[in-house]
């Protein structure tokens, strides 16, 4: 399908920022653009380029392997939201593994343009939205998403985002959250953590609004 870039006039919202905040950058030490690979599904092994100068912290391969093992019975046919898309690797990984549709939200214009190019290259059923995460959630339709990926810049508090996500979630929806090991995953404003894990300098988990705290 043709790739589209949505902006402020999009009925779904606009864009968010993504995959930033670690001392470890996805750039190679020599300063040339790096890449991140899709680790499973139809596009397994396909690499997503990372623009030179992009200060991103893509979710590591082994963490994505763990998360999508957790989600293996939930991805097929799911409507997904990658709220701080960056490279888009989480949303594209979901599509590679059978998700029906993905919305990739990214506020940085250069990164959003890169997402549009990658979506077109893969002929992916994904929509790129250039906007701030909170504005997107304020305009998102009710009960829209089955899976949501939330990996914000480390300075961004997660609890308000989880709270704002509630109306956009379908019944039984799952939300992936990734945070630095210190302070780690927060106490959610509602629901609870179904799964939690640690790898390197990050803690990650699956949150459900329906789960007991």
C-alpha positions, -999 to 999 in steps of 0.1 A, spaced: 0 0 0 12 36 -6 29 51 25 13 82 39 25 108 63 -2 123 85 2 157 102 -19 180 123 -50 175 102 -51 137 106 -82 125 124 -62 100 143 -38 127 157 -3 136 148 32 126 160 54 116 190 91 113 197 108 80 202 136 57 213 157 83 229 174 88 262 202 63 267 239 70 267 241 42 241 232 55 206 222 34 176 249 52 156 281 34 148 312 48 166 325 62 133 294 84 130 280 67 99 243 57 100 235 24 117 206 1 113 183 -22 133 170 -55 121 136 -72 122 141 -104 141 111 -125 132 82 -131 108 78 -123 71 105 -96 71 130 -114 93 165 -101 88 154 -70 70 173 -40 82 158 -6 91 184 22 85 190 48 111 197 83 98 231 99 105 229 120 136 197 103 150 200 99 188 180 68 191 178 38 215 161 10 195 148 -19 216 175 -46 214 170 -77 194 169 -100 224 144 -79 242 121 -79 211 125 -117 209 113 -120 245 84 -95 241 71 -111 209 74 -145 225 51 -131 252 28 -118 225 29 -148 202 -8 -155 206 -19 -119 205 -2 -104 174 -20 -120 145 -47 -96 133 -40 -70 159 -42 -33 154 -11 -18 168 2 16 179 39 24 181 36 56 202 72 68 202 82 51 169 118 63 162 129 37 137 95 20 138 110 -13 146 84 -23 172 55 -16 150 71 -31 119 81 -62 139 45 -66 149 34 -64 112 61 -88 102 46 -113 127 11 -110 115 -5 -78 129 -32 -63 107 -23 -27 109 1 -3 127 2 34 135 37 48 138 37 80 158 69 102 156 73 139 161 108 143 145 103 153 109 134 135 96 126 103 114 90 105 102 102 108 66 124 78 72 94 58 85 74 67 54 103 55 32 106 22 51 68 16 51 68 21 13 98 -2 9 81 -30 28 46 -23 14 35 -24 50 0 -17 62 12 12 84 3 48 89 30 73 98 18 102 120 39 132 128 28 146 162 33 147 199 23 115 218 -1 133 241 -18 152 214 -22 120 194 -38 102 224 -61 132 230 -75 127 195 -73 90 191 -106 72 186 -120 51 214 -112 14 216 -89 15 186 -58 -6 195 -51 -42 206 -13 -37 211 5 -5 221 43 0 223 54 28 247 92 34 247 95 72 254 125 93 260 138 86 294 129 121 307 92 114 298 71 101 327 51 70 318 22 71 342 3 100 324 8 82 291 -7 49 304 -36 69 319 -42 87 286 -41 54 267 -70 39 285 -98 51 262 -79 41 231 -75 5 242 -97 -23 230 -109 -48 257 -80 -70 267 -54 -48 250 -18 -51 260 8 -23 263 45 -29 261 66 -4 282 104 0 283 122 21 308 158 25 322 167 0 348 168 28 374 141 38 383 126 9 364 89 3 356 65 25 376 35 16 396 8 19 369 -22 43 374 -46 14 369 -45 -23 359 -11 -40 364 19 -57 350 14 -91 334 50 -97 325 83 -81 334 119 -85 324 153 -70 325 181 -68 300 212 -47 301 203 -12 312 165 -15 307 134 -30 324 104 -38 302 70 -52 308 35 -59 295 8 -38 311 -30 -44 310 -57 -21 321 -78 -51 331 -50 -68 352 -51 -66 390 -24 -43 404 
